[in-house]
Amino acid sequence: MILILDILQIILTVIWWIIIVQAILSWLIAFNVINTHNEYVGAIWRALKTITDPIYRPIRRVLPDFGGLDLSPMVVLVILLILQQAVLPALYRIALGGQL
């Protein structure tokens, strides 16, 4: 059980960093610092979109439309923070028999 929780913690951390990288990359693209016509930038951007769009899609359905402002990455980061700071420690305590 502890091994599964450790793996889940690693997965949540990796998703956290993927979202941060995508947010920074989107800002750089929006302000024309980098260009998606570059082969490598375009490939990285498409890969990040492929990874994160399934995560954002349910949240985008619930959030109201804010025009050009997409708050779904921030909502996902808050959910990940809650999972990492509240839910996982409780699961660790349960897995250890309440010894923490």
C-alpha positions as CSV (number, residue, x, y, z in Angstrom):
1,M,0.0,0.0,0.0
2,I,2.8,2.4,0.9
3,L,4.5,1.7,-2.5
4,I,1.3,2.6,-4.3
5,L,1.0,5.9,-2.4
6,D,4.7,6.7,-3.1
7,I,4.0,6.1,-6.8
8,L,0.9,8.3,-6.7
9,Q,2.9,11.0,-5.0
10,I,5.5,10.9,-7.8
11,I,2.8,11.0,-10.4
12,L,1.1,14.0,-8.8
13,T,4.5,15.8,-8.6
14,V,5.2,15.1,-12.3
15,I,1.8,16.4,-13.3
16,W,2.3,19.5,-11.2
17,W,5.6,20.2,-13.1
18,I,4.0,19.5,-16.5
19,I,1.3,22.0,-15.8
20,I,3.9,24.6,-14.7
21,V,6.0,24.1,-17.8
22,Q,2.9,24.3,-20.0
23,A,1.8,27.6,-18.3
24,I,5.3,29.2,-18.8
25,L,5.5,28.0,-22.4
26,S,2.0,29.4,-23.1
27,W,3.1,32.8,-21.8
28,L,6.2,32.7,-23.9
29,I,4.2,31.8,-26.9
30,A,1.5,34.5,-26.2
31,F,4.2,37.2,-25.9
32,N,6.0,36.0,-29.0
33,V,9.2,35.2,-27.1
34,I,9.2,31.8,-28.8
35,N,7.4,30.6,-31.9
36,T,5.4,27.4,-32.4
37,H,6.6,27.3,-36.0
38,N,9.9,26.1,-34.6
39,E,9.9,22.3,-34.9
40,Y,11.0,21.6,-31.4
41,V,8.8,24.1,-29.7
42,G,5.8,22.9,-31.7
43,A,6.5,19.3,-30.7
44,I,6.9,20.1,-27.0
45,W,3.7,22.3,-27.1
46,R,1.7,19.5,-28.8
47,A,2.9,16.9,-26.3
48,L,2.1,19.1,-23.4
49,K,-1.4,19.8,-24.8
50,T,-2.0,16.1,-25.4
51,I,-1.0,15.3,-21.8
52,T,-3.0,18.2,-20.1
53,D,-6.1,18.6,-22.2
54,P,-7.8,15.4,-20.7
55,I,-7.1,16.8,-17.2
56,Y,-8.4,20.3,-18.1
57,R,-11.5,19.2,-20.1
58,P,-13.8,18.4,-17.1
59,I,-12.8,21.6,-15.3
60,R,-13.4,23.7,-18.4
61,R,-16.9,22.3,-18.7
62,V,-17.7,23.5,-15.1
63,L,-15.9,26.9,-15.1
64,P,-17.6,29.9,-16.6
65,D,-16.2,31.5,-19.7
66,F,-13.7,34.2,-18.8
67,G,-12.9,35.2,-22.4
68,G,-9.3,34.6,-23.2
69,L,-8.4,33.8,-19.6
70,D,-8.1,30.0,-18.9
71,L,-8.2,29.3,-15.2
72,S,-8.3,25.5,-15.5
73,P,-4.6,25.1,-14.9
74,M,-4.8,27.0,-11.6
75,V,-7.8,24.9,-10.6
76,V,-5.9,21.7,-11.3
77,L,-2.9,22.9,-9.4
78,V,-5.1,23.7,-6.4
79,I,-6.7,20.2,-6.6
80,L,-3.2,18.6,-6.8
81,L,-2.1,20.6,-3.8
82,I,-5.1,19.4,-1.8
83,L,-4.4,15.8,-2.8
84,Q,-0.7,16.1,-1.9
85,Q,-1.1,18.0,1.3
86,A,-4.3,16.6,2.8
87,V,-5.5,13.4,1.1
88,L,-2.1,11.5,0.7
89,P,-0.9,12.1,4.3
90,A,-4.3,10.8,5.5
91,L,-3.9,7.7,3.3
92,Y,-0.4,7.2,4.6
93,R,-1.7,7.3,8.2
94,I,-4.4,4.7,7.3
95,A,-1.8,2.5,5.6
96,L,0.5,2.7,8.6
97,G,-2.3,1.9,11.0
98,G,-2.7,5.3,12.4
99,Q,0.8,5.4,13.9
100,L,1.7,8.9,12.5
